[in-house]
Amino acid sequence: MLLLIGGTGCRGPAPSPVATRSPTPWPTPRAYRSPTPPRPLPTVTFPAATPAAATPTPIVHIVQEGDTFSSIALRYGVTVETLQKANPGLDPAALPVGAQVVVPQAGQALGLLATPTPQPVQVRGPWCFATATRAVCTLAARNPGRAPLLSVQVLLEVNDPTWGADAPWQTTVRPWVLFVPPQGEVPLAVPLPRALGPQAAVRAVVLQALPADAAEPGVRPLEAQAQPPPASTAPPWPVTVTVADAEDDALVGVLVAAYDAADRVVAVRYAEAPAAAWAAGRTVWLYPLAQGPWQRVAVWAEAYP
């Protein structure tokens, strides 16, 4: 399965509930190429916030392409059964992009909400790009330390006067992979419910990051190689990914991202497949949010039991 949204291995469950104000589910995003280069919104760098305290209030996950109840449950540290009970109106076999999945008491299964000392994480971005009907914001969560981190959680907040009563709008997001390598980063992409006005302000605040020893048994980062096409290739961009060190019976998740000359995340996509499918090389297609060639392509991979 593939997921829109590319390094070395990482993925993320999620805890701390954050109050969100989200409009009704929006329609399925479609690939869009603007005739003129989209203009990123002005943004400000915000310091990392203190992790939110444990609370029974659920959070809401916005379904993106390729999401399943299984991948969402793993990302947030809950069971599939918990998600099914909390979302009786959703068909697990066909989750529509843009749907809202209630995640009750997210992260408690891995003890994420009880972490006393959050690890330092830096945020690059966010960068926001116009699509046909709305906007998508990307960012990169960077680990400045010398040890891998786990389960980064970021709060994205949009304050746009044109959104009326829906502003400010907030959502909590996690990378598609759990681990953030030392001195490395992982990208995130967040589809917004509507287009952004000229006075919109968007900020990202780190809520949580854990030491890697909090990982669930059997989940581990993997070495992966990405072979992108020539930078001048017209989109979508086919990237061949090879993962060679996973057990044959493991499920392997791969995240691929492309960066432009300004080092912005302009394309990101996640895919899961059995280890054997990646051993021989598997193609992941990237759909850029901005015009122009890619400058670099990065890949992360990890195995799940």
TORKOL-4160 file (C-alpha; in steps of 0.2 Angstrom, whole numbers, padded with zeros to 4 digits, m for minus):
305
<pt num="1" X="0000" Y="0000" Z="0000"/>
<pt num="2" X="0006" Y="0017" Z="m0004"/>
<pt num="3" X="0004" Y="0034" Z="0005"/>
<pt num="4" X="0007" Y="0052" Z="m0001"/>
<pt num="5" X="0017" Y="0062" Z="0007"/>
<pt num="6" X="0060" Y="0052" Z="0008"/>
<pt num="7" X="0090" Y="0045" Z="0024"/>
<pt num="8" X="0089" Y="0030" Z="0035"/>
<pt num="9" X="0076" Y="0020" Z="0045"/>
<pt num="10" X="0063" Y="0027" Z="0057"/>
<pt num="11" X="0041" Y="0027" Z="0062"/>
<pt num="12" X="0029" Y="0034" Z="0075"/>
<pt num="13" X="0016" Y="0029" Z="0087"/>
<pt num="14" X="0007" Y="0044" Z="0096"/>
<pt num="15" X="0002" Y="0049" Z="0113"/>
<pt num="16" X="m0003" Y="0066" Z="0121"/>
<pt num="17" X="m0020" Y="0071" Z="0116"/>
<pt num="18" X="m0022" Y="0088" Z="0110"/>
<pt num="19" X="m0038" Y="0098" Z="0108"/>
<pt num="20" X="m0041" Y="0100" Z="0089"/>
<pt num="21" X="m0054" Y="0111" Z="0080"/>
<pt num="22" X="m0056" Y="0102" Z="0063"/>
<pt num="23" X="m0069" Y="0105" Z="0050"/>
<pt num="24" X="m0079" Y="0091" Z="0042"/>
<pt num="25" X="m0069" Y="0078" Z="0032"/>
<pt num="26" X="m0063" Y="0085" Z="0015"/>
<pt num="27" X="m0063" Y="0076" Z="m0001"/>
<pt num="28" X="m0049" Y="0065" Z="m0007"/>
<pt num="29" X="m0033" Y="0074" Z="m0012"/>
<pt num="30" X="m0028" Y="0072" Z="m0030"/>
<pt num="31" X="m0011" Y="0075" Z="m0038"/>
<pt num="32" X="m0009" Y="0093" Z="m0044"/>
<pt num="33" X="0004" Y="0103" Z="m0052"/>
<pt num="34" X="0002" Y="0122" Z="m0051"/>
<pt num="35" X="0006" Y="0132" Z="m0067"/>
<pt num="36" X="0016" Y="0144" Z="m0057"/>
<pt num="37" X="0027" Y="0139" Z="m0042"/>
<pt num="38" X="0017" Y="0139" Z="m0026"/>
<pt num="39" X="0022" Y="0153" Z="m0014"/>
<pt num="40" X="0027" Y="0146" Z="0004"/>
<pt num="41" X="0018" Y="0155" Z="0018"/>
<pt num="42" X="0029" Y="0165" Z="0030"/>
<pt num="43" X="0033" Y="0154" Z="0045"/>
<pt num="44" X="0042" Y="0156" Z="0062"/>
<pt num="45" X="0052" Y="0144" Z="0072"/>
<pt num="46" X="0044" Y="0140" Z="0088"/>
<pt num="47" X="0053" Y="0132" Z="0103"/>
<pt num="48" X="0049" Y="0114" Z="0108"/>
<pt num="49" X="0034" Y="0113" Z="0120"/>
<pt num="50" X="0032" Y="0103" Z="0136"/>
<pt num="51" X="0024" Y="0086" Z="0133"/>
<pt num="52" X="0005" Y="0087" Z="0136"/>
<pt num="53" X="m0001" Y="0078" Z="0152"/>
<pt num="54" X="m0010" Y="0062" Z="0151"/>
<pt num="55" X="m0028" Y="0064" Z="0148"/>
<pt num="56" X="m0042" Y="0052" Z="0143"/>
<pt num="57" X="m0047" Y="0065" Z="0129"/>
<pt num="58" X="m0045" Y="0056" Z="0112"/>
<pt num="59" X="m0036" Y="0064" Z="0097"/>
<pt num="60" X="m0041" Y="0063" Z="0079"/>
<pt num="61" X="m0030" Y="0056" Z="0065"/>
<pt num="62" X="m0033" Y="0062" Z="0048"/>
<pt num="63" X="m0033" Y="0048" Z="0035"/>
<pt num="64" X="m0020" Y="0049" Z="0022"/>
<pt num="65" X="m0017" Y="0039" Z="0007"/>
<pt num="66" X="m0011" Y="0021" Z="0011"/>
<pt num="67" X="m0017" Y="0022" Z="0029"/>
<pt num="68" X="m0025" Y="0007" Z="0037"/>
<pt num="69" X="m0032" Y="0003" Z="0055"/>
<pt num="70" X="m0016" Y="m0008" Z="0057"/>
<pt num="71" X="m0004" Y="0006" Z="0052"/>
<pt num="72" X="m0013" Y="0019" Z="0062"/>
<pt num="73" X="m0014" Y="0008" Z="0078"/>
<pt num="74" X="0004" Y="0005" Z="0077"/>
<pt num="75" X="0009" Y="0023" Z="0075"/>
<pt num="76" X="m0002" Y="0028" Z="0090"/>
<pt num="77" X="0002" Y="0013" Z="0101"/>
<pt num="78" X="m0016" Y="0007" Z="0102"/>
<pt num="79" X="m0024" Y="m0009" Z="0096"/>
<pt num="80" X="m0034" Y="m0012" Z="0080"/>
<pt num="81" X="m0049" Y="m0017" Z="0091"/>
<pt num="82" X="m0048" Y="m0001" Z="0100"/>
<pt num="83" X="m0049" Y="0009" Z="0084"/>
<pt num="84" X="m0063" Y="m0002" Z="0077"/>
<pt num="85" X="m0074" Y="0001" Z="0093"/>
<pt num="86" X="m0070" Y="0020" Z="0093"/>
<pt num="87" X="m0075" Y="0021" Z="0074"/>
<pt num="88" X="m0089" Y="0010" Z="0071"/>
<pt num="89" X="m0095" Y="0020" Z="0056"/>
<pt num="90" X="m0078" Y="0018" Z="0046"/>
<pt num="91" X="m0075" Y="0003" Z="0035"/>
<pt num="92" X="m0057" Y="m0004" Z="0040"/>
<pt num="93" X="m0055" Y="m0011" Z="0022"/>
<pt num="94" X="m0058" Y="0005" Z="0014"/>
<pt num="95" X="m0053" Y="0021" Z="0024"/>
<pt num="96" X="m0057" Y="0036" Z="0013"/>
<pt num="97" X="m0043" Y="0049" Z="0012"/>
<pt num="98" X="m0048" Y="0064" Z="0023"/>
<pt num="99" X="m0058" Y="0054" Z="0035"/>
<pt num="100" X="m0056" Y="0057" Z="0054"/>
<pt num="101" X="m0051" Y="0042" Z="0065"/>
<pt num="102" X="m0054" Y="0044" Z="0083"/>
<pt num="103" X="m0039" Y="0037" Z="0093"/>
<pt num="104" X="m0044" Y="0035" Z="0111"/>
<pt num="105" X="m0030" Y="0037" Z="0124"/>
<pt num="106" X="m0017" Y="0037" Z="0111"/>
<pt num="107" X="0000" Y="0031" Z="0116"/>
<pt num="108" X="m0004" Y="0023" Z="0133"/>
<pt num="109" X="m0001" Y="0006" Z="0126"/>
<pt num="110" X="0018" Y="0010" Z="0125"/>
<pt num="111" X="0018" Y="0021" Z="0140"/>
<pt num="112" X="0022" Y="0037" Z="0129"/>
<pt num="113" X="0011" Y="0049" Z="0140"/>
<pt num="114" X="0021" Y="0045" Z="0156"/>
<pt num="115" X="0038" Y="0050" Z="0149"/>
<pt num="116" X="0045" Y="0062" Z="0162"/>
<pt num="117" X="0060" Y="0069" Z="0151"/>
<pt num="118" X="0056" Y="0073" Z="0133"/>
<pt num="119" X="0071" Y="0073" Z="0121"/>
<pt num="120" X="0076" Y="0088" Z="0112"/>
<pt num="121" X="0070" Y="0089" Z="0094"/>
<pt num="122" X="0072" Y="0103" Z="0081"/>
<pt num="123" X="0059" Y="0108" Z="0068"/>
<pt num="124" X="0062" Y="0114" Z="0050"/>
<pt num="125" X="0048" Y="0122" Z="0042"/>
<pt num="126" X="0033" Y="0121" Z="0040"/>
<pt num="127" X="0032" Y="0124" Z="0022"/>
<pt num="128" X="0014" Y="0126" Z="0015"/>
<pt num="129" X="0010" Y="0123" Z="m0003"/>
<pt num="130" X="m0006" Y="0126" Z="m0013"/>
<pt num="131" X="m0015" Y="0111" Z="m0021"/>
<pt num="132" X="m0031" Y="0111" Z="m0032"/>
<pt num="133" X="m0043" Y="0114" Z="m0017"/>
<pt num="134" X="m0033" Y="0116" Z="m0001"/>
<pt num="135" X="m0015" Y="0117" Z="0005"/>
<pt num="136" X="m0003" Y="0104" Z="0011"/>
<pt num="137" X="0011" Y="0109" Z="0024"/>
<pt num="138" X="0027" Y="0099" Z="0026"/>
<pt num="139" X="0040" Y="0100" Z="0039"/>
<pt num="140" X="0055" Y="0090" Z="0046"/>
<pt num="141" X="0058" Y="0084" Z="0063"/>
<pt num="142" X="0077" Y="0084" Z="0067"/>
<pt num="143" X="0086" Y="0074" Z="0080"/>
<pt num="144" X="0102" Y="0085" Z="0086"/>
<pt num="145" X="0108" Y="0071" Z="0098"/>
<pt num="146" X="0120" Y="0057" Z="0096"/>
<pt num="147" X="0107" Y="0043" Z="0100"/>
<pt num="148" X="0091" Y="0038" Z="0090"/>
<pt num="149" X="0074" Y="0045" Z="0095"/>
<pt num="150" X="0057" Y="0038" Z="0095"/>
<pt num="151" X="0039" Y="0043" Z="0093"/>
<pt num="152" X="0040" Y="0061" Z="0089"/>
<pt num="153" X="0024" Y="0070" Z="0090"/>
<pt num="154" X="0021" Y="0088" Z="0083"/>
<pt num="155" X="0007" Y="0100" Z="0085"/>
<pt num="156" X="0003" Y="0110" Z="0069"/>
<pt num="157" X="m0008" Y="0125" Z="0071"/>
<pt num="158" X="m0015" Y="0136" Z="0058"/>
<pt num="159" X="m0022" Y="0153" Z="0061"/>
<pt num="160" X="m0030" Y="0160" Z="0046"/>
<pt num="161" X="m0043" Y="0175" Z="0047"/>
<pt num="162" X="m0052" Y="0168" Z="0031"/>
<pt num="163" X="m0056" Y="0152" Z="0041"/>
<pt num="164" X="m0068" Y="0161" Z="0052"/>
<pt num="165" X="m0074" Y="0151" Z="0067"/>
<pt num="166" X="m0063" Y="0136" Z="0062"/>
<pt num="167" X="m0047" Y="0146" Z="0066"/>
<pt num="168" X="m0036" Y="0142" Z="0075"/>
<pt num="169" X="m0036" Y="0125" Z="0068"/>
<pt num="170" X="m0024" Y="0112" Z="0076"/>
<pt num="171" X="m0019" Y="0094" Z="0073"/>
<pt num="172" X="m0006" Y="0082" Z="0080"/>
<pt num="173" X="0005" Y="0073" Z="0068"/>
<pt num="174" X="0018" Y="0060" Z="0068"/>
<pt num="175" X="0031" Y="0054" Z="0056"/>
<pt num="176" X="0026" Y="0038" Z="0046"/>
<pt num="177" X="0041" Y="0030" Z="0054"/>
<pt num="178" X="0045" Y="0028" Z="0072"/>
<pt num="179" X="0064" Y="0031" Z="0073"/>
<pt num="180" X="0073" Y="0047" Z="0070"/>
<pt num="181" X="0092" Y="0044" Z="0067"/>
<pt num="182" X="0105" Y="0053" Z="0077"/>
<pt num="183" X="0110" Y="0069" Z="0068"/>
<pt num="184" X="0096" Y="0065" Z="0056"/>
<pt num="185" X="0078" Y="0070" Z="0053"/>
<pt num="186" X="0061" Y="0063" Z="0047"/>
<pt num="187" X="0049" Y="0072" Z="0036"/>
<pt num="188" X="0030" Y="0075" Z="0039"/>
<pt num="189" X="0016" Y="0081" Z="0028"/>
<pt num="190" X="m0001" Y="0087" Z="0034"/>
<pt num="191" X="m0015" Y="0090" Z="0022"/>
<pt num="192" X="m0026" Y="0105" Z="0028"/>
<pt num="193" X="m0045" Y="0106" Z="0026"/>
<pt num="194" X="m0045" Y="0121" Z="0015"/>
<pt num="195" X="m0034" Y="0134" Z="0006"/>
<pt num="196" X="m0024" Y="0147" Z="0015"/>
<pt num="197" X="m0027" Y="0165" Z="0014"/>
<pt num="198" X="m0013" Y="0178" Z="0012"/>
<pt num="199" X="m0013" Y="0182" Z="0031"/>
<pt num="200" X="m0012" Y="0164" Z="0037"/>
<pt num="201" X="0001" Y="0160" Z="0050"/>
<pt num="202" X="0006" Y="0142" Z="0052"/>
<pt num="203" X="0017" Y="0135" Z="0066"/>
<pt num="204" X="0024" Y="0118" Z="0072"/>
<pt num="205" X="0028" Y="0114" Z="0090"/>
<pt num="206" X="0036" Y="0098" Z="0096"/>
<pt num="207" X="0026" Y="0089" Z="0109"/>
<pt num="208" X="0036" Y="0074" Z="0112"/>
<pt num="209" X="0051" Y="0063" Z="0108"/>
<pt num="210" X="0057" Y="0048" Z="0117"/>
<pt num="211" X="0073" Y="0038" Z="0119"/>
<pt num="212" X="0074" Y="0024" Z="0107"/>
<pt num="213" X="0074" Y="0011" Z="0120"/>
<pt num="214" X="0055" Y="0014" Z="0123"/>
<pt num="215" X="0052" Y="0005" Z="0106"/>
<pt num="216" X="0040" Y="m0009" Z="0105"/>
<pt num="217" X="0049" Y="m0026" Z="0104"/>
<pt num="218" X="0052" Y="m0032" Z="0086"/>
<pt num="219" X="0051" Y="m0014" Z="0079"/>
<pt num="220" X="0068" Y="m0009" Z="0072"/>
<pt num="221" X="0076" Y="0003" Z="0060"/>
<pt num="222" X="0083" Y="m0004" Z="0044"/>
<pt num="223" X="0096" Y="0001" Z="0031"/>
<pt num="224" X="0089" Y="0006" Z="0014"/>
<pt num="225" X="0095" Y="0013" Z="m0002"/>
<pt num="226" X="0085" Y="0024" Z="m0014"/>
<pt num="227" X="0089" Y="0026" Z="m0033"/>
<pt num="228" X="0080" Y="0041" Z="m0039"/>
<pt num="229" X="0078" Y="0046" Z="m0057"/>
<pt num="230" X="0087" Y="0060" Z="m0065"/>
<pt num="231" X="0083" Y="0077" Z="m0057"/>
<pt num="232" X="0076" Y="0083" Z="m0073"/>
<pt num="233" X="0063" Y="0069" Z="m0074"/>
<pt num="234" X="0045" Y="0075" Z="m0075"/>
<pt num="235" X="0034" Y="0071" Z="m0060"/>
<pt num="236" X="0029" Y="0059" Z="m0053"/>
<pt num="237" X="0046" Y="0053" Z="m0049"/>
<pt num="238" X="0049" Y="0034" Z="m0048"/>
<pt num="239" X="0061" Y="0030" Z="m0034"/>
<pt num="240" X="0068" Y="0012" Z="m0033"/>
<pt num="241" X="0070" Y="0007" Z="m0014"/>
<pt num="242" X="0080" Y="m0008" Z="m0009"/>
<pt num="243" X="0080" Y="m0015" Z="0009"/>
<pt num="244" X="0091" Y="m0030" Z="0012"/>
<pt num="245" X="0092" Y="m0034" Z="0030"/>
<pt num="246" X="0075" Y="m0038" Z="0036"/>
<pt num="247" X="0068" Y="m0055" Z="0041"/>
<pt num="248" X="0058" Y="m0063" Z="0027"/>
<pt num="249" X="0042" Y="m0064" Z="0037"/>
<pt num="250" X="0044" Y="m0045" Z="0043"/>
<pt num="251" X="0032" Y="m0031" Z="0037"/>
<pt num="252" X="0043" Y="m0017" Z="0031"/>
<pt num="253" X="0038" Y="0001" Z="0031"/>
<pt num="254" X="0047" Y="0013" Z="0019"/>
<pt num="255" X="0046" Y="0032" Z="0019"/>
<pt num="256" X="0053" Y="0042" Z="0004"/>
<pt num="257" X="0055" Y="0061" Z="0003"/>
<pt num="258" X="0062" Y="0073" Z="m0010"/>
<pt num="259" X="0069" Y="0090" Z="m0006"/>
<pt num="260" X="0071" Y="0105" Z="m0017"/>
<pt num="261" X="0086" Y="0117" Z="m0019"/>
<pt num="262" X="0080" Y="0127" Z="m0003"/>
<pt num="263" X="0080" Y="0110" Z="0006"/>
<pt num="264" X="0061" Y="0110" Z="0009"/>
<pt num="265" X="0052" Y="0094" Z="0009"/>
<pt num="266" X="0042" Y="0095" Z="m0007"/>
<pt num="267" X="0037" Y="0076" Z="m0009"/>
<pt num="268" X="0034" Y="0063" Z="0004"/>
<pt num="269" X="0027" Y="0045" Z="0002"/>
<pt num="270" X="0025" Y="0030" Z="0014"/>
<pt num="271" X="0023" Y="0012" Z="0009"/>
<pt num="272" X="0022" Y="m0005" Z="0017"/>
<pt num="273" X="0026" Y="m0022" Z="0010"/>
<pt num="274" X="0033" Y="m0039" Z="0015"/>
<pt num="275" X="0052" Y="m0039" Z="0017"/>
<pt num="276" X="0054" Y="m0050" Z="0001"/>
<pt num="277" X="0046" Y="m0036" Z="m0010"/>
<pt num="278" X="0059" Y="m0024" Z="m0005"/>
<pt num="279" X="0074" Y="m0035" Z="m0006"/>
<pt num="280" X="0074" Y="m0035" Z="m0025"/>
<pt num="281" X="0069" Y="m0017" Z="m0026"/>
<pt num="282" X="0052" Y="m0009" Z="m0026"/>
<pt num="283" X="0047" Y="0007" Z="m0034"/>
<pt num="284" X="0039" Y="0022" Z="m0024"/>
<pt num="285" X="0031" Y="0036" Z="m0034"/>
<pt num="286" X="0034" Y="0054" Z="m0027"/>
<pt num="287" X="0021" Y="0068" Z="m0032"/>
<pt num="288" X="0029" Y="0085" Z="m0029"/>
<pt num="289" X="0020" Y="0099" Z="m0021"/>
<pt num="290" X="0031" Y="0112" Z="m0030"/>
<pt num="291" X="0038" Y="0114" Z="m0047"/>
<pt num="292" X="0056" Y="0112" Z="m0051"/>
<pt num="293" X="0068" Y="0097" Z="m0050"/>
<pt num="294" X="0072" Y="0088" Z="m0034"/>
<pt num="295" X="0089" Y="0092" Z="m0026"/>
<pt num="296" X="0090" Y="0076" Z="m0015"/>
<pt num="297" X="0080" Y="0061" Z="m0010"/>
<pt num="298" X="0081" Y="0052" Z="0006"/>
<pt num="299" X="0074" Y="0035" Z="0013"/>
<pt num="300" X="0069" Y="0028" Z="0029"/>
<pt num="301" X="0064" Y="0010" Z="0033"/>
<pt num="302" X="0060" Y="m0001" Z="0048"/>
<pt num="303" X="0053" Y="m0018" Z="0052"/>
<pt num="304" X="0037" Y="m0022" Z="0061"/>
<pt num="305" X="0033" Y="m0039" Z="0069"/>
